[in-house]
Amino acid sequence: GKPTKLESRFRVTYSMLLNLLRVEHLSVEDVLRRSYVESASLRLALTQKARLKE
């Protein structure tokens, strides 16, 4: 099949780096994973909202 296009708007900020240093158990991978999950859940919510309007 046709591959899905990945669009990322993830930007590393100074405060994000400080939080990574402050919280020992938080890794860069965790931050990235949360970013992608948040994006996917937002897209799903928008799709469901559009379906409700129909």
C-alpha positions in Angstrom: 0.0 0.0 0.0 0.8 3.7 -0.1 2.9 4.9 2.9 1.4 7.4 5.3 3.0 10.8 5.2 4.5 11.8 8.6 4.3 15.5 9.5 6.2 16.5 12.7 6.1 19.9 14.3 8.1 18.8 17.2 10.5 21.6 18.4 13.0 21.3 21.2 12.8 24.2 23.5 15.0 25.5 26.3 12.4 24.7 29.0 12.0 21.2 27.6 15.8 20.6 28.0 15.6 21.9 31.5 12.8 19.6 32.4 14.7 16.6 31.0 17.6 17.5 33.2 15.4 18.1 36.2 13.4 14.9 36.0 15.8 11.9 36.1 13.4 9.2 34.8 12.2 11.3 31.8 14.1 10.5 28.6 14.1 12.2 25.2 12.3 9.2 23.8 9.5 9.7 26.3 9.1 13.3 25.3 9.0 12.4 21.6 6.5 9.6 22.3 4.2 11.9 24.2 4.4 14.4 21.3 3.3 11.9 18.7 0.6 10.4 20.9 -0.8 13.9 21.6 -0.8 14.7 17.9 -2.6 11.4 17.1 -5.2 11.9 19.8 -5.9 15.4 18.6 -6.4 14.3 15.1 -8.8 11.5 16.2 -10.8 14.0 18.3 -11.1 16.4 15.3 -12.3 13.5 13.1 -14.9 12.4 15.7 -16.1 16.0 16.1 -16.6 16.2 12.3 -18.5 13.0 12.2 -20.8 14.3 15.0 -21.6 17.3 12.9 -22.8 15.1 10.0 
